[in-house]
């Protein structure tokens, strides 16, 4: 089964978003977090702790984008995209409940993340409903 246009758009939007945000966090954490109203300071440990997941997010963005062109990696791309764009808003909602209302920029990020998650679910709903093939269930690695 080839990718539909909607699937390619969903993977492209999620992949480019994750790659751009992750890359921005890695390369310019002060500027990125300042856009949320957060001043980081010069603590090397804190900056390292922010850059590391930023690099992970950028890597996940690349995996999402690869699913557009590489059919064999599509299931991984979809799983990564759904995980990222469902987990980020879930974490933000937990923070909202436990910590109170964040800045408007963080709320805007939450809205974008929910929109991308909805796009992904809409794009891949038919694939998500399909049962696993016997071959993939018997050999989940390869």
N, C-alpha and C positions, 0 to 999 in steps of 0.2 A: 504494500500500500504506500503510495507516494504522499508527500506532505501536501496539504491543501494550502491555499493562499493564506487563509486565516491562521493556520498553524505556523507558517513561515513568519507572518507578521507578529504573532504572539512571541515566538522564540526570538525574533529580531528585537522587539521592544524590550523584552525581559533581559536579553543578553547585552544589548547596548547600554541599558540602564545600569545593570550590575557592573559591567566593565568600566563604565565612566565613573560611577560612584566609587568603586573599589580603587580604581587608578588615581582618583582625586585624593582619596584618603591616604594612599601610600605616598604620593608625591607632594602633597601640600596639606597635611592634616590641620595646621593652624587655620588656613583659609577655609577649608571645608567646614570645620566645626564652628568657626566664627560666623558662618552663614546661618547657623542655628542659634547664635547668641552665646556660644560657649567659648571661653578663653582657656586655652590649654596650658600655657606656661612652657617651661623648658625641661620638664622632668623626662629624662631619656627613657625611663621604664614605662611611663604612661604612653609616650609616643610610640614605643615599640609595641605595646599592647593594643594600640589603635591601628598601627600600620599592618600588623599580622593579619587580623580579620579582613582588613581592606584588601590585602593581597589575595586572601581566600575568595572574597567576593568577586574580585577581578577575574580570578581563575574560573570561578563558576560561570561568570559571564561569557568567557571564551567557550566553555563546554556547551552553554545554551546556544551560542551562535553556531558552533560546529554541527549541531543537530539539524540546522537548515540544509546543509550540504552533504552530510555523511549519514546515510540511512542507518548504518549499523550503530551509530551512537545516539540516534533519536530517543530511545527509551531512557538513556542516562540523562540526556538534555532535558527531557520533560520532567523527570524526577527531580533533578537539580532545580529547575526553574520553579516548580511547584513548592518545593521545600523552602527555597529562599523567599519566595513572594507570599507564602502563607506564614512562615515563621517570623519574618520581620514584623508584619502587622500584629501578629499574636503577641510578640514581645512588647510592642508599643502599647497595645491595649492593656496588658498586665501592668505596665508602668503607669498608664493613665489611672488605673484603679488604685494601685498601691502608692503612687507618688504624687498624684494630682495632675493638673493640666500643664503640659509642656508648652513651649513657644509655638507661635503660629507656623513657623517653618517646619517644626517637627510634625505638627498636625497635617500640614501640606504633604510631607513625605508619607505619612500614614495613608492619606487619600490616594496618592499615586500608587503606593504598594498594593492597596486593596483593588484599585482599578486594574493593575497588571495581573493580579491574582485572578480576578474575575475574567479577564481576557484569556488567560491560560486555561482556566476551567472550561470556558465556553469553547475554546479552540480544540481542546483535547478530550472533551466529554465522551465522544464515541469510543476513543481509544481507552479511556479510563474504565469504561463499562465492559470491555472485552475481557473474557477470562484469559489467564495465561495459557500459552500453548504448552502441550505436554513436554515438548523438548526443553523449553525454558524452565519449566517447573522441575524437571528431572536434573537439569544441569544449570543452576542459577548463575554460575560464573561465566560460562562460555558458550 
